[in-house]
Amino acid sequence: MKTRCGAANLGRSLLKAGRGQNCRPQKATSSEGAFSTMRGSSGTRSGRRGRPPQDWSPVPQCSLRRILSLSVILSAAALAADTPRQHPLTSLPVTSVRIDDKFWAPRIEINRTHTLETVHRKLIETGAIQNFAIAAGRAPGKFRGPFWSDSDVYKWLEGNSWSLAERRDAQLEAASDEVIASIAAAQMPDGYLDTYFQLVEPELRWKYLAFGHEMFCAGHMYEAATAHFEATGKRTLLNVAIKHADHVDAYFGPGKHDGQPGHEEIELGLVKLYRATGEKRYLKLAAYFLDQRGQKPSLFEREYEKLDPARTTEFLGRTITFRTLQDALFRKDPSRFDTQYSQDHLPVRQQDKVVGHAVRAMYLYSGMADVAGEMGDTGLFEAATRLYRDLTTKRIYVTGGIGPSVENEGFTRDYDLPNETAYQETCASIGVAMWADRMLALTGDAQYADTMETALYNGFPAGVSLDGDTFFYDNPLYSAGKATRKTWFTVPCCPTNVARIMPSIGKYIYSQSDDALWVNLYVQSKVTAGLPLAVSTDYPWSGAVTLKISQPSTREYGLRLRIPGWAGGADFRLNNQPVHPPIDKGYAVFHRSWATGDVIQLNLSMPVELLEANPGVIDDRGRVALRRGPVIYALEQTDNRADLDRLVLARSPKLEAHYEPRVLKGVAVITGQAMLKPAGSWHDQLYRTTRAEALEGPVNIRAVPYCTWANRGSGKMAVWIESSK
């Protein structure tokens, strides 16, 4: 089995380095209002959003056609105007959203019936679930798997919980209850719980934070526990999480032990635990962990000096010392201890460049946004805003994915976005959506929803097959034909992340504020919270959307409808009469007393568009990508007779889109024509003098959504196609 993981793929560099109670949960309230220290107008914006600055320095100035106003690119002016809302947005309870569309509903059902079952079976086969029984003394045996295996069990439990919120399933619930009982039994009297350190290295408990993943596992435990509580009302896992968080809070903090996670995640979990319980210690602990980053010398360097250089452990089938990972990732230059890999190079409030491991970065920035929102911390918000702009103007793929390098599973330099060797880990695309969702909640600005949508409709679903039982770890934008999804990985973080995020999509579709329901994504669904309504649409295959009010409002209430950054235009009708609502930060604003049966019709212009990349992206020079609505398209060899490498699109080709119900379980395909570069004959020549050769053709072409590629066997695939000048 081939492992696709940054740690697992260290390969040569590693060797070179040396070798309960049932009740419906009630949302806790805080006596301190969110953003109590922040003030500022939400601002107004009109017209199109998200245009890139014309100065693409350091590369030469270049005018970019309107169609390259990618939803993931932000303008400096827009960001400068951003201030957090006095009352941040919140997501709706997942139980209040019922999805019934052609895109997400089938995927959510496949996740429930296939993906979660596949993940459960693999977690049993690989020993991840059994580790808890062994730690509890309920079963004989030794620890199996990587030392963060606990986290995959927690992610599976979170996915189960969101699925149970959508539909109670006795078999799924029984499986969850059985594993939760084993987890509770494995917890130590003081609250500590991590099966690797309990079974293998008990004396290193909390002493290997850089790569031990104890806090990473804890964060996923907290997320699973709060999801399980919200979905089922049961406290069985929540009680375990509370006891563990109390232990962590008693051990770490001012006047206690220094600490911070090597792989960020506990910050997110602590904030969710605070929201579920109202216990402010958890929020303060999350803030503490954020502010520990960037110390000199680094906590990780101090930890490194205390580790026995000769002490070894088993790591993914090889024996390494406990210093090996630090040597490979923090000490590539032996003269300095560089912790950029873990975003520990500077205090978080001073950071302005996204660096290091991509998933770690997304979880850190998501945690910063969470704490900024709950504590009214302008410093964290401003840092998150700077980092967001850096990501979306220099370091993100057109599919909403991130991380070009397999070496660090993360970032390298500005505009380094190769296609064939793109890493673009599935977990990282999920991280982009998570962070964008949190920035949207802080600002009410649709530019963040644009980025969230791009990741959710492209980079994220590409990570799982339409049958829900095979997965991509890395997601290239070009394949010579060898890329195929796998049933499992030695490090299965992507399958388990897919399993938990897919059934929680409802949390991204809508938001609410004190005075309005916000529609962030257009998904056919019914809402029972805020302003109850039903949405009818074939989005993302059609830009026509109808919203029908299900219950009258008892007072004047707002409805805010996002106008996507990619939309060429947006027309509105209220009760069949044309209207022109005001636009606030990319949302059309309706505010009135609503009656049952009121109808808003929205029509978004959804032409096929050609995108070109900043000239700093070397791989994409002279090439274009196809986009229609939020969907990025790819050409697969199985749909095209001509060799994809010979195709040349005209600058203004005639391209059309139509829905094909029998293709890839129902998608809109793009068809048109392209020319062909001559096949030629090089006769084993490596170089030759240039010659004029006329293009051949035209030939017919067909493109399908990138998120569906590699579902019909292996073959060439390309997102970026050569374009004629």
N, C-alpha and C positions, 0 to 999 in steps of 0.2 A: 504494500500500500504506500502510495506516495504522499508524504506529508506536505501540506501547504501551510506553514505557519512561520512568522518571522523568527521566533525562537528556534523552531525546528529546522528552519532553512538557513540557520547560521552556517551550516555545512563546513566549508573550508575555513571560514573565519574562526569557528569554534576550535577546529583542530589546530589552527595556527596559534590560537590563544593558549594552547596547553590542554591541549586538550586536557375541643372545647365547647366553648360556649357559643350557641347559635344566636346571632342577632344581626340585623342589618347595620352596617357601619354608619356612623354619623361623622361628617367632616368636622374635624376639630377647628376651633376658632382661636385666634390669638388676640390678646388685648392690645397689641401693637399693630396698627394699620400698616399694610404693606406700602413701601415707599414713603413712609412717614417723613423722611428727611429729603425726599425728592419732590421737586415741583417743576412744572413746565407744561406748556400747551402741547396737546397731541399733534398740533400742526395741521396744515392742509396741503394737499398736493393735487394737482390736476393734470390731466393728460397722461402721457405714457410715463412709466417709471423704469428705472434700472438701466438707463443708457450708460455705456462705458465712457470714461473720459476720453477726449480725443487725443490727449498726449499719452502715448503708450510707452513712455520713457521706462527703461533705458533704450529700448529699441526705437528706431526712427518713427516720427509721426506718420500715422496712416489713417485715412478715413475709413470707417467701418460702416457698411450698409445697415440700414435700419433693421434688417432681419437678423443681425447679429446681436440685437439687444437681448442677450440671453438672460433668462430668469435668474441665473446664478451670478450675474455681474451687477455690481452696485456702483452708483455714482458717488463721488466724494462729497458733492453738495448735499445729496440726500442723507448721507451718513452724518454729516456735520449738523444737520437739523434734527437728528434723532434725539429724543429724550425719553426716558422711561415714562410710561403712563402712571398717573398717580394711583390708579387701581388696575393692576395687571389683569390680563385675561386668564381665565382658567378653562381647562378642558371639561367637557360634559362627562358625567358618569358613563362608563361604557355600556351600562345596562339601559341607558336612555336613547341609544342610537341603534337602529336596525337597518342593516345594509342589504339591498336587494338589487344589485346592478350586474352588468355583464363582466366587469373587470375584477372587482374585489370579492364579490360574494362567492364565485366559484373557487377562488384561491383560498378564502377563509374556510370554506367547507372542506377542501382538499387538505388544508392544514390540520383540521380537526380529525379527519378520518384516516389520513395517510401520514402526514409529516410527524405529528405528535406520537403516533404509534411507532413509526420508524425510529425516532429519537429515543423513545422509551426502550425499545428492544436493544438498540445499540448501547445505551447506558447500562443495561443489564449485562450484555455480552462483554463489555470492556471493564466491568467491575466498579464503575463510578457509583452506582446505587448501593452495591454490596459493601463498599467502603464504610458507609454509615453503620450498617449492621455489625461489621467487624469492630468498629470503634466503640459501639454500644455494648460489645461483649455478647451479642446475640448470634454471632456466626464466627467460625474459625477462618483463618486465612490471613493474607498479607495485602497491604495497600497495592492497588493497581491503577495505572494511568498517570498522566502528568500531574504535578502537584496542585494544579488549579481545577482538578476534576469536579470538585464540589460545585463550582460555579455553573457547570453545564446541567447538573441536576436541578439547581435553583431556577435556571432559565426555562427548563422543561416544565417545572411546576408553575412558573409565571404564565407560560403559554397555555397550560391546562386551565388555569384560573380564568384568563380572559375568554377562553372557549366556553367554560361553564357559565360565564356571565351572559354569553349570547344564547346558549342552549344547555340546559342541565342534562348531563349525560351520566348515568349511574356508573357505568364502567370506568369512565374517565375520572369521576370523582372518587371512586373506590381506590383506583391506582394512586391518585394523589394522597389520599388519606393514609394509605399504607406506607408510602415513602416518608410523609411528614412524621408519622409515628416513629420511624426509624431515625430520622434526623433529631427529633426531640430526645430520644433515648441516648443518642451519641453525645449530646451536649454535656459538658463537664459542669460540676456543681458551681463553679465560679462564673459560668456563662460562656466560657471559651468553646469554640467549635470550629475545627478545621481538621478533616480526617487525615490529611498528609502529615501534619505536624504532630497530631495525636498518636499516629501509628508508626511514623518513621523517624522524625526528628524532634521529639518533645522538648529537648533542651534548647532548641533554636526557636522556640515560640516567640514571635514578635521581634526576632533578631535578624531576619533576612527579608526586610521589607522591600528592598529593591526589586527582587524577583520571586519572592515566596508567595505572592498573590493572596495572602491572608485577608487583606482589606478588600481586594477585588472580589473574592468569594463572599465576604461579608456584605458588600454592597448589593450583590445579586440576591443574597438571602433576604435582605430588607425589601428589595423590590418585589420579590416573589411573595413575601409575607403580606405586604400591603395590597398587592393585587388579589391574593387569595381572600383576604379580609373583605375587600370591596366587592368581590364577585360573589362570595358565598356567605359572608357574615360570620364565618368561623374564625376563632382566635388561635387555633392550634399552632399554626406556623408563626403568627404574629407574636405570640407569647415567647417563642424561641428567639425571634429577632429582637424583641425588647430586652430580654435577659442578656443577649449577646451585646447589644448596643450599650447597655448599662456597664457591662464589663469593659468594653472598649473605652467608654467615657471615664471609668475609674482608673484606667491604666495610662491613657494618653492625655496630654494637655498641659497648660501652664502649671508649673510646680510639680508635674508628674514626669512621665517619660516623654522624650521627644519622639515624634512619629509622623509619617506621611506615607501614602500608598505609592508603591512603584508603578503599579498599573491603576490609574484613577478609576473609580467607580463607587467607592464607599460614600463619597460626597453626595452623589445622586440618591443613593439609598437612604442616607441619613435624613435628607430633606423630605423624602417621601414618608419616612417613619415619623418625622416631626409633624407633617400634615395629617397623618392618620391618628396620632395620639395627642398632639398639642404639647408634647414635652420639648421645651426650648433647649434643653441641654443637647439634644441631637442636632439642632440647627447650629448652635454655637460650636459644636465639635466639627461639623462640616466646614464652617468658616475657618476654624483653627487649622485643619488639614490643608486648606487652600493656602493659607498664609505661611505655612512651613516651607513651601517650595522656594527655591532660589537662595537658600542660606549658603554662606561661605565660611568654612568648608561645608559641602553638602552633607546632609544626614547620611546619604548613601555612601559617601566617601568615608565618613567616620565608621559606618557599619562595616565597610570593606576592610578597614584596617584591623578590625576586631575578629574577622573570620580567619580560621585556621587555613593557611594556604594549601595544606596537604589534605584537608578533609574533602571527601568525595561523596557524590550521590548519583543515583541513576536518573538520567534525563533523556526520555524519549529513545530508549534503546542504547544509549551510550553512557559511559561513566565519565563524569566531569567533576571538577572541584567546585566548591561553592563560590569561588572567585571567577570561574570561567566566563559567566555571562557578563559580569562587570568588565572583565578584561576585553571581551569582544565588542561591547557596546558603549562603555564609558571610557575605555583607555586605548582606543585605536591609536592615538598619539600617546605613547608611554609617559611623555613629559607633563601631561595634564589630565585631570579627571573631569571629563566633559559629560554632563548629564542632560544634554539636549534631547536625547532619546526619550527621556521621561518628563520633558518639559520642566526640568528642575534647574535650568541654567540661569534664570532670573526670577525674582519675585513675580508672582502672577500679575500684579498691578503695573509692572513695568514692561511686560511682554507685548510685542507688536508684530511678531513673526510666528506663523505656524510652523512648528519644527517637530522632528522626531517621529515616533511611532504614531500612525494616523489615528487608530482607535483610542489610544491613550489620550491624544490631544482632544478628540471630540468629546470624550467623557469629562476631561478637565474643564473645557470651555462650557459644557452643559452645566456642570456643577457651579461654575462661576456665575452663570446666568441665574440658576436656581437661588443661590445665596443672595445675589444682588437683588432679586425680586422680593425675597422674604425679609431681608434686613435693610432694604433701601440703601444699598451700598453703591454710591456713584462711581467709586474707584474701580470696582469690579466690573460694573456695566461699561465704563469707558474702555477698559482693557479688552473686554469681550467684543466690543464694537470695532476696535482697531484690528483685532485678530480676525474678525469676520471679514472685514474688507480685504485684508491680505489674502485670505483663503480664496475669496470669490473673484478677485481680480487677477490672481497670478497662479493659483495652485489647485484648481478643481477641474475635473473632466466635464465635458459637455453633457455627460450622463448623470452628473451630480455625485459621481464617485471621486475618491481621493486616494493619494498614495501611489506614486509611480514605481517605487523601488521594493524589490523583494528582500534586499539586504537588511533593511530596517522596518519593513512593512509600513513605510511612511514617506515623508517628504525629503526632497533633495534640494533643488534650487528653483528659483522662479521660472515659470514657463516650461519646466521639465515635465512634459506630459506625453510620453511615448505611447504608441498604440499597441503594438504587438507584445511588448514587455510590460504593459500596464499591470500593476498589482491590483489596485482598486478593490481591496478586500470587501467582501459583502458586509462584514461588520462595520467597516468604515462608512459605507453608504448609509447604513442605519444610523451611525453616529452623526452624520451630516443632517439628516432629517430631525434627529433628536435636538441638536443644538439650534437649528433654524426654528423649530417649534417653540423653543424657550425664548429665543430672541423676539419672535412674533408676540409672545405673551407679554413681554416687557414693553413693547413699543406700539403694538397695533399697526405695524407697517407691513403692507402686503409684499414687499420685496423679500422678506424672510419666508413668507408662504410660497413665493415663487421657487426659492431654493429647495424648500422642503418638498414641494411637489415634484421638482425635477428628480430628486433622489428617490422619492417613493414610487414614481412611475417608470424609472429606468434602472438606475444602479441597484436598487434593492431587489426587485422581483427577478432580475436576471440571475440572482444567486440561487434560485431554486427552480427545478423543472416544473412544467405544468402538471405533472403527475404527483408532485410533492415529495418524492422520495430519493432524488439525487440533487447534488448541490455543487455550485462553484464556490471555491474559496477566494481565488483571484479571478478578476473579470477583465480580460483584454478587450480592446476595441478593434483589434485585427487578429485573425487566426488563419494560419496556413492550412488548417484542417485537422490539427491534432488535439485541440481542446475539447474535452468532454467533461460533463459533470460526474461526480463521484458519489458513491453511496455513503461514504463516511471518511473521516480524516483522523489521523492520530491526535490532532488537536481540533476537536469538533466545535469550536466556538461559533462558526458561521451557521451550521445547521441548527444549533440550539437557539441562536439569536433570531434566525428566521422564524422558528417555531413560536417564539414569544411575541415578536412584533406583528406578525401577520394578523392574529386575532384582535390586536389592540388598535387597528387602523381607525376605528371609530373615534378614538381620542384625538386624532389629527384633523378630522373633517370639520368639526365645529369648535368654537370657543364661546365663552360668555363673559360679559362684563356686567356691572350693576344695571346698566340700562339698555343692553342689546344682546342679541344672538348674532354671532359672527359665522359666516359660511366661508371657510378657508379653501375647501376642496369641493368640487361638484361631483357628488356621488349619489346615485339613486338610493334614497333612504328615507326613513321616518324618524322624527325626533319628538321625544315626549317631555323634554326639559326646556326651560327658558321660554321660548315661543314655539309651542308645538306646531310642527308643519311636516309636509311630505314633499320630497324633491323627486321629480321625474326627469330623467335624462339618459342619453346613451354616451355621455362623457366617459372616457376621453375620445371616443370616436366621432362625436358630434358636439358642436358648441351650443346646441339648443337646450335650455334648462328652464323648467317650470317649478315654481315653489308655491304650494297651496297651504294656506293657514288651516290648521286642524281645530284649534280652539280660540275663542276670542280672548283678547288681552283685557285685563282688568284696569289697565291704565295705558297711557302712551308708552310705547316700547319700541326700541330700535331694532332694525334688521340691517346688517352690514354684509354686502355681497362683494367678494373680491373680484377685481378685474385683473386677470393674469397679465403679467408683464409681456408675454408673448402675443397677446391678443391684438389683432389689427384694428379692432373696433368692438364696441359693446352697445347693444341696443336694449332698452328696457320698456316694458309695458306693465302697467298696474291696472288690473281689472279690465284688460283689453284696450287701455288708453296709453298712447306713447307718453313717457315721462323722462325727465332728465334730472336724476337725483344728483345732489352734490357729491363730490369725490373727496374723501379724506384718506390720505396715505394709501391710495390704491383700492379703497373700499367704497362702493356706492352706498350711500347712507339713506335709509328709509326710517322715518320716525313718526309714528301715528298710533292711533287706537285701531287695533286690528279686529276684524270680524271673521267668523268662521266662513271659509270659502273664498276669502280674498286671494287673488292670484297675482304673482309677479312672474313675468316671462322675461328671460334673459337670452339674448342671442350673441354668442361670441364668434367673431370672424376667425376661421380656422383654416387658412390656406396652407398648402405645402410650401415650406420655406427652405432656402439654402443658407446655411451658416458657414462663415469662415472664421478662422481662429486668429487671435493676435499673432503677428508675424514672429513673435518671440518663441512660439511653439513650433519648433523646427519640423517635427514630423507632419504637421498639418499645412505647411506652406504649399500653396497651389492646389489645395484640396477643399472640398466642401462636405458638410454633413447635412442630412435631411431631417427636418423637424416638422411635425404637424401638431398643433396644440402643445400639450406638455410632453409629447412622446418623441423620443429620438429613434430614428430608424437605422436599420442595418441591411446590407445586401448579403444574402447567403447564396453560396454556389448552387445549392439544390433548387433555387428558384430561377437561376440564370444560366443560359447555355454558354454565354461568353465568359471567358476567364475574367474574374473580378479584377485582377491586376492589370488588365488591358483596357478597362473601361475609362472613358473620358466624358464627363458631363459638360454640356454647353453652359455658358454663363447664365442663360435664361432658358432653361429647358422647359418643355411642356410636360408637367407632371400632374397626375390626378390621383385622388384617393377614393377608395370605395371599400365598403365593408364586405368581408368574406366570412360567412358564418362557419364554413367547414375548414378554414385554414387556422391552425394553431388554436383550436377551440373558440374561434371567433375573434378576428382582429380587422382593423382597417389597414389595407395594404396600399402602397404607393406604386403606381406603374407609370412608365414613360419610355423614353428612348435615350440611348447614349451612343457615342462613337467608340471605335476601337483603335488602340495603337497597333501598328503592324507587328505581327509576331516576329518577323525578321529571323535572321540566322547569324549568330555570332561566331560559329565555327571555333569554339573554345577560346575566343578572344576575350581578354579582360578589358581592354580599352581599344578605341578606334576613333578616327576623325569623325566629326559630326556630319550628318547628311540630312537632307530634307526628305521627309517621308509623310505622305498624305494619310490622314486618318481614314479608317475603313468604317463601313456601316451605313446607316444606323442599325442598332440592334435593340430589341425590347429588353427592358429591365423591370424587376420587381423588388421592392424593399418591404421588410416586415419590421414590427417594433423590436428594438434591440433587446427588450426584456424577455422576448420569446425565442431568441436565437438558440441553436443547439438542442432543439427539442425534436429534430427529425434526423438524427444521426450526425456524424461528423462531416465537416466540409469547410471550405473557405468562408470567411465572414469578414466584412469591412464596414466600418462606420464612416470613415473619411474616404471619399472618392476623388480621384484626380479631376480637375476642372480645366477647361480650355481657357485661354487668356482672351 
